[in-house]
């Protein structure tokens, strides 16, 4: 298999046969060293290693023995999990980062249901983290119960990304994920997100700089490529791992697809093949049911599965997967459990954000409309309520009206942004 090499002269990367190769042509885009992009816990126990020690050669890799972690939730024995660097996760099913959704309150509520192996924060802009903006501080909030946790950062400046990773390590965070997959124009237009994949040499150099900066595991999330003519994920993923990336998460669509069409499982499998077992590969995309998650693993050979919008549509999906893995009947939520989750989620958000919780929670209205089978008039109330008292009144009404609207949560349509991807 050919190997991607950084664009800097004199630094050919090793291939399987020991030769060198050049960077394949990719569409033009700003490199990893450009200006910062627009605004958009704990990973486990860390080893005492020097910055950059995560880099291992393709020929000889000798990672530290994995450190067992606490259960990710009820029913997820350690042997069903997976390992990233020297960290062991109790389940192969992880919560993917979702801008605007995977904040502390939602992560905590999901964890309490059981079965979750790892969660990742909402996207944090590296430059804003370094400036300690209020938004970045809010996104970085965590708690002792919010474990294991990785922090996803984004941007287009390698120096800023490395500095942000150092800050995270210095402040006790034990895993950092680099976003190279977000298709949103506000990220790609500034050289971040999926645009980083358009400059192969710059992307590899960025990963190297971050890996060199810290001793905590550095992982990368990306898409299959910018478009179908530039499916760069396999070569990039292998190059990232050769520079010390501890894991790869790949969404099975290109940036130009946005969330249209279906996930290309063959494309995910190509990344698995390219990485060749040197680091775990996590598959992502179109996982809305436990069967979808199992299909992702079986058809791609990936080590784990990241679930994002599917967890919004069915917060119990991790518990259901734990049941299936353990050979137990799936525990489907009752209407009472669904309503209790709604209340718990809002209560956690109140603890975290105070009165502003009402504004933030409205974003979940459409999702809870599907989860609870809420009639449209009540869903509209969830979208507009302004006080905790109004929320309590809505919940009291829901006790009698939950399930009025026909909704099969596991196969419910998963909402995505409207319009061409360039306008997102």
N, C-alpha and C positions, 0 to 999 in steps of 0.2 A: 504494500500500500504506500502510495506517495505521501510525503510529509510536507506540510506547509512550513515555510521559513519566514522569519521576520525580514522586513525590507532593508534593514540596515546592512551595509556592506560588510563582508567578512564574518558574518554570523550564520553560516548554514546550520540547519538543524538536522539531527540524526534521523534517518529513516530506518525501516526494518532491516534493510540490507546495508546500512551504514553510509549510504550515499547522501547527497544533498539535492534539494529541489528548490524551485523558485516559487514565488507567490503567484497563484492563478489570477488572471485578470478579473477585476470586480468593477461594478459601476462606481462612478466618481462619488466622493463624499468627503466630509471633513474628517481628518484623522483623529486619533486618540489624544493628540496633544492640543486640540483646539480649545476654544473658550468654553466656559461652563454652560450646561444645558438649562433650559427654562424650568421653572419650579413644577414641579408636578404636585441584654438577656443572655440569654445564654444559649449557646450551641451545644454545650456539653463541657466536660472537664478538659482543660487545655494542658498540653505538654510543655515542659520547660525547654524551649528550643530557641535558638537565635533567629532573628528576622531573616526570612528567605530560606529557612531550613526545610520548608515544605517542598522545595524543588528536588525532584529525584530524576535521575537519568532514565531513559526508556529501557536501557539494557539492564540496570540493576536497581530495583526498588525495594527498600527495606523499611516499610513503615513501622512505627511503634505498635505493639499489640493493642487491639481495640479496647477502650475502656467502657465496660457496660454502663448504660445509663438507666435511670429510673424508667419504669413503664411509661409509654406514651399514653396509656389509657387502659381501662379494664379490658382484659381479654387479648392483649398483644404480647405474648411471650417473646423474650429476647431472640430466640432462634428464628423468629419470623421476620426479623428486622434487617437492616443493612448498615454498612460501615462507611463513613466518610473520614479519610485520614485515620486518626486513632480514636475516633468517636463512633460509638455504637448507638443506633436508634432502634427503639423497640418495635416499630412498625415500618413497613415499606410504603406506607401511604402518608403523604405529607400535604400540608396546606400551602398552596401556592400564594405568592403575594398578589394582591389585587388593589390597585390604586383606589383609595376612598373607602375601602371595606375592611381590610385585614388589620384593623387597629386592635389595641389591647383588649377592649371589651369583647369583640367578636372572637378573637383568639381564645380568650379565657372561657367563654361560653361553649365554644366548640370542644375545647379540651375536657371540660367537665362531662361531656357525653361519652368520652372514651374512644380509644382506638387510634388516636393521632400520634404519628411518629415525630414530626418536626413541623414547626410553623416558621413562616418568614414574615417580617414586617411589611407594611406598606412601603412604597418606593420613597427613598430619602435622597434628596439632591445633595451631592457631596459638598458643593460650595456653601449651601445653606447650613449643613451640619457644622462646617468649620466656623461659620459665623454665629452659630448657636441661635438661629432664628426660632421664633416661637413655634412655627409649624414643624420644624425638624425636631424640636424638643417633644412636641406632642406625639409625633410619629415614633419616637424612640422610647416612649414610656413602656415599662414592663413591670413585672411583679415576680415574686418567688414561684407563684403557680404557673407562670408563663414560660415553661421550660419543656423541652429544649427549643431554642430560638436562634434564628439567623437574621441578620440585618441586611436588607438589600439596598445598595446605593447605586446612584446613576449619575452620569455626567459625561463630558467629552474630554476633560483634561486628566491625563494620566497622573500628573503631580497632585491634583486635588483629590483624585480617587485614592491615591496612596496615602495622602495625609489624613483623609477621612477614615481609612482603614486603621491607621495608627491611633487615631483618636478613639475609635471603637475598642481596640484592644486595650488601650490605656485605661478605659473606663469599664473594663470587665466584660465586654461583649466577646463571645468566643466563637463567632463565625461571621463571615461577611460574604455576601452574594453580589456579584457584579451584573447589572442589568445591561444586556446587549440584545434584548428581544422585544422591548415595548414598541408597538407600531405607531403610537400617538404622535401626531405632527408636532406637538409642542416639545417633544423630546427629540425626534429625528431632525427637526428643522434646525436645532442647535448643535447637531453632531452627536447626540447621545442616543440611547436606546438601540434599536436595530440598525441605525445608521453606522454605528461603529463597525458592523460587519462588512461595510463597503470598503474599508481600508484594512486589509488583512494584516499588513505589517504593523500598522498603528495599534490594532486590536491586540495582537500578540505582545507588543511592547507594553501596552497598558497592563495586561495581566501580569507580565513579568515584574513590572514596577510595583504593583500592589503586593504580589507574593513576596518580593524582596523586602518589603516594608514591614511585614508582620510575621508572627509565628503561628497565628491562629489559621484555621482552614479558610481558604479562599475558593469559592465556587463561582461558576458563571452560568447565567441563564441566557439563552439565545433562541433564535428561530432557525428554520431550515436555510434561510438565506433572504436576500432582499426581494428576489422574485424567482420564477421557475428557471430563468436562464442563469441564475447565479446561486446555486445551492452550495454555499460555502461551509455549512455547519460541520460536515464530517472532518474536513481538513483543519478548520479552525479549532474544533474541539480537541483533536489530537494534539495540535500545537499548544493549546492552552494547558493540557495535561502535562506535556513535556516541559513546560515552563513552571510546573508546580501546582497547577489548579487541582484542588482536592476532589472536585466533582463537577459534573455538567448536567444542567437541566435544559431539555430541548422541547420547544413547542412545535408541534408537527405541521405548521403552516409557514408560509413566507410572509414577509412584511407586507407585500403588495396585496395579499389575500385579506389582511385584517383578521376578521373572524368569519369570513365567508367560506362557503364550501365545507369540506370535511378534512379532518386531520389525515396527513399522509403517514401511515404507520411504517411504510417502507422507508421513508425519509428518516424517521426516528431510529429504525433498525440500522440504517447506514451509519448513523453517529455511533451507535453501540459497537458496530463492527470496527469503525475507525479507532475508537478509544481502546478497543482490544483488551478490556479487563484491567487496564492500568488505573482506572478510577471509576467510581460508580456513575452511571448515566440514569437520570430521572426523566421519564417520559411525561409529557403534558399535552393537554388539549382534548376537548370533546369527551371528557370523563364525567358523565352525568349519573351513572349508576354503578353499583358494584361490578356488574358484568362488564361494563366498559373498562373499568380499572384492570380487571383480570385479563381482558382481551389485549389491552395495551402491553401488559407484561409478557403474555404468551407470544404475541405476534412480533414484538420488537426485541425481546430479550433484555429489556431494561431492568435495572436493579430496583427501582422504586417508581412510584407514580405520584405526581403532584396534581392536586385537585383544587381548582379555584372556583369558577362559577358553579360547578356542580355541587360544591359545599354550601353555596348560598341557596341553591334550590332545594338541597336536602342536607341540612346540618348533621343528620345522623348517618351519613354515608360512611364515615370512618368507623363508627360502632358496628355498622352492618358488615363492613369488610372484615373487622376483627372477628365477628361471629362466623363468617364464612371460612376465614383462615383457620379458626379453631374447630371447624366441623360442627358448629352449633347452628340451630335455626336462627335466621335473622330476627332481631328484635325491632320490629317496625314501631314507630312512635304512635302513641294514642293521641286523640285530640287534646286531652288534658296535658300531655307532655309537650305538644306543640305550643299550646298557649303558655305553659310554664317557661318554655325556652324564650318566647317573645318577651315575657316579663323579665326574665333573668338577664337577657341581653341588654334591655333598656336600663335595668337597674345598675348593671356594671358600667354602662356608658355614663349614667348619672354620677357614679362614684368617681369616674375619671374626668369628665368634662363639665360637670355641674349643669347649669341651666342650658348651656349650649348643646347638651345632649339631644334636646328636642329637635334642633335644626339638623344635626348629624344623622339622627335616626330616620328622618324622612326618606333618606336615600334608599333605605331598605324596604320601603312600602310595597313596591311591586313584587319583590321577592317574597315577603311574608304573605302577600295576597295569594301567591301560588302555593306556598308552604301550607297555609292554613285553609285554603279554599275559601278565602274571604270574599263576600259579595262586593261589587265595585264601589258601592257607596261607603262602605267601611274602609276599603283600601284607600279611597280618596281622603277619608278622615286621617288615616295614618300618614298620608302625604302632607297634611296641612296642620297637624296639631302643634300647639305652641307652649303648652304647659304640662307638667307631670300629671296634674289633675285631669286634663283632657285625655291623656294617654290611659289613665286608669279607667275612665269612663268608657273608652273604646274597648278596652279589654273586658269589661263587665258585659258589654253588648255582645262581644265575640263569644262569650261562654255559651250563648244560646244560638249563635248564628254560624259558628265555625263549621266549615264543610258545606255551606250552602252552594258554593260555586264548585262545579266539577273540576277537580285538579288532581292529576296523577303525578305527584311530585317527582318520582324517579325519572319520568320521561317528559316532564314539562319542558316547554320551549325555554331555552336559556337566553335571556335578553343580552344583546350586545349593542354597542353604539350604532346610531343610524347614519346613513349617508356614506359617501366614499371615504376610504381610510385616510385620504389626504386631509380631510376636514375634521378628523377626530381631535 
